[in-house]
Structures are given as C-alpha cells and as structure tokens.
Amino acid sequence: MTTFDYGPIEFYAIAFDGDKPGPGVLQAIDDLVAAGTINVLDLVYATRSPEGELTVVELSDTTDDGGVPALDLAGLAGLEDIEALAAEVPPGSSAAILVVELLWAKAFAGALYDAGGVVIAREGIPAPIVNAFLAENVDAE
C-alpha cells in the first residue's frame, strides 16, 4: 500500500470579534493534535482595522506562543491564500487562518490512490448548521 508523507490538508478561515481567538480555541486545536487527529501545518492571524486595512501575523513570528500548538510547516499559507481566505473579515474583526493535515485520512488517501480513486468533490457543512438542521428535522426518540 502507498504511504504518503502527509495526508490531505485543509485551510480554514475562522472569524472572531477582536484581534484573536480566545484560549479555549487554541486548547481545542492542541487537543486535536495530542489525539493524533490533525497536524497544525500553519496558523496565521489576519486582523482587519476599522478602516479596512488587513494586517497579517504569522504565528511563528511571535515571541510568546500563548500555548499554541507547534507548527510543522510554518509559512505554508501564502499571502495570496491568506488574503483570499480573509476577504470576508469585517472591519474591526480578525480571522485565524488554520492549515491542518488530516491525519485520520492519511491511510485512506493511500488506499484511494492504490485503487485509482480520486476525490472529485468535497463540501463541508459547519457544525452549527448541522445541529440546527438535526434539531428541527429529527424526531427525538
């Protein structure tokens, strides 16, 4: 079976009021890393001033990590990626641009490759939407 060095990766832009996420978010990321579910490849903060100017801080450039998980490939998200992902960040808000390797899918990716399979589409549905839909449409048992 084919063994890849890295599994599939995903980019996330997670918007927050203010200049950065709270410590609970960073702890949740750290828990996923500790459980072997993901590797954090890059983490960037993009802050939009009230005037609309975008400021980007690569976490590897900070001196106080604030409990942030270690980064495997800091700098993987290029400025073009960051600007595209942060396009919807409103003035006075920020976003964490998170690049993660999906460790749970690494062996699956090898098996798909060996079988000649290719993922041709993928769509994510945010948890709040899933939970609201199920709460409204699934009978309680």
C-alpha positions in Angstrom: 0.0 0.0 0.0 1.2 3.5 -0.8 2.3 5.5 2.2 2.2 9.3 1.9 4.4 11.6 4.0 1.4 13.8 4.5 -2.3 13.3 4.5 -4.8 15.7 2.9 -4.7 19.2 4.2 -7.5 21.8 4.7 -7.4 25.5 5.0 -9.8 27.2 7.4 -10.6 30.9 8.0 -12.2 31.3 11.4 -13.6 34.8 12.1 -13.6 36.4 15.6 -14.5 39.7 17.1 -11.4 41.5 18.2 -7.8 40.7 17.4 -7.5 36.9 18.1 -9.4 33.8 19.3 -9.7 33.0 23.0 -7.6 30.4 24.8 -10.4 27.8 24.5 -10.0 27.6 20.7 -6.2 27.1 21.0 -6.8 24.4 23.6 -9.2 22.6 21.3 -6.7 22.7 18.5 -4.0 21.4 20.8 -6.3 18.6 21.9 -6.8 17.5 18.3 -3.0 17.5 17.8 -2.5 15.5 21.0 -5.1 13.0 19.9 -3.4 12.4 16.6 -6.3 13.7 14.6 -4.6 16.6 12.9 -1.2 18.2 12.5 -1.1 22.0 12.5 0.9 23.0 9.5 0.4 26.8 9.7 -1.5 29.3 11.8 -1.8 32.9 10.9 -3.8 35.8 12.4 -5.3 38.3 10.0 -6.8 41.4 11.6 -8.8 44.0 9.7 -8.6 47.5 11.2 -11.8 49.6 11.5 -10.5 51.4 8.4 -10.3 48.1 6.4 -6.6 47.5 6.4 -5.5 43.9 6.7 -2.6 43.0 9.0 -1.2 39.5 8.9 0.8 37.9 11.7 2.4 34.6 11.1 2.3 32.8 14.5 5.9 31.6 14.0 6.9 35.3 14.1 5.5 35.9 17.6 7.7 35.6 20.7 5.0 34.4 23.1 3.3 31.3 21.7 0.4 31.6 24.2 0.0 27.8 24.3 -0.4 27.5 20.5 0.5 24.0 19.1 3.8 23.6 17.4 3.7 24.2 13.7 5.1 21.6 11.3 5.4 23.8 8.2 5.0 27.4 9.2 4.5 29.6 6.2 2.5 27.1 4.2 -0.3 29.6 3.7 0.9 32.2 1.3 -0.1 35.8 1.3 -2.4 35.2 -1.6 -4.1 32.4 0.2 -4.5 34.5 3.4 -5.9 37.4 1.5 -8.5 35.3 -0.2 -9.5 33.5 2.9 -9.7 36.8 4.9 -11.7 38.6 2.2 -14.9 38.4 4.2 -13.4 39.5 7.6 -15.3 42.7 8.5 -13.6 45.8 9.8 -12.7 45.6 13.5 -12.5 41.8 13.4 -10.0 39.1 12.8 -9.6 35.6 11.5 -7.3 32.7 12.3 -6.1 31.1 9.1 -5.5 27.5 10.1 -3.9 24.9 7.8 -4.2 21.3 9.1 -3.1 17.9 7.9 -5.9 15.4 8.3 -4.0 12.5 10.0 -7.2 10.4 10.2 -7.4 10.5 6.4 -3.7 9.7 5.6 -4.0 5.9 5.3 -7.4 6.3 3.5 -5.7 8.6 0.9 -3.1 5.9 0.3 -5.7 3.3 -0.2 -7.7 5.5 -2.6 -4.5 6.2 -4.6 -3.7 2.5 -4.9 -7.2 1.8 -6.1 -7.1 4.5 -8.7 -9.6 6.5 -6.8 -9.6 10.3 -6.7 -11.7 12.7 -4.6 -13.5 14.8 -7.1 -15.6 16.9 -4.8 -15.8 17.7 -1.1 -18.1 20.0 0.8 -18.1 20.8 4.4 -21.1 21.8 6.5 -20.4 23.9 9.6 -21.4 22.2 12.9 -24.0 24.9 13.9 -25.9 24.3 10.6 -25.8 20.5 11.1 -27.0 20.8 14.7 -29.8 23.2 13.8 -31.0 21.1 11.0 -31.0 17.9 13.0 -32.7 19.6 16.0 -35.5 20.7 13.7 -35.8 17.6 11.5 -35.1 14.5 13.5 -37.7 13.2 15.9 -36.5 12.7 19.5 -36.5 9.1 20.4 
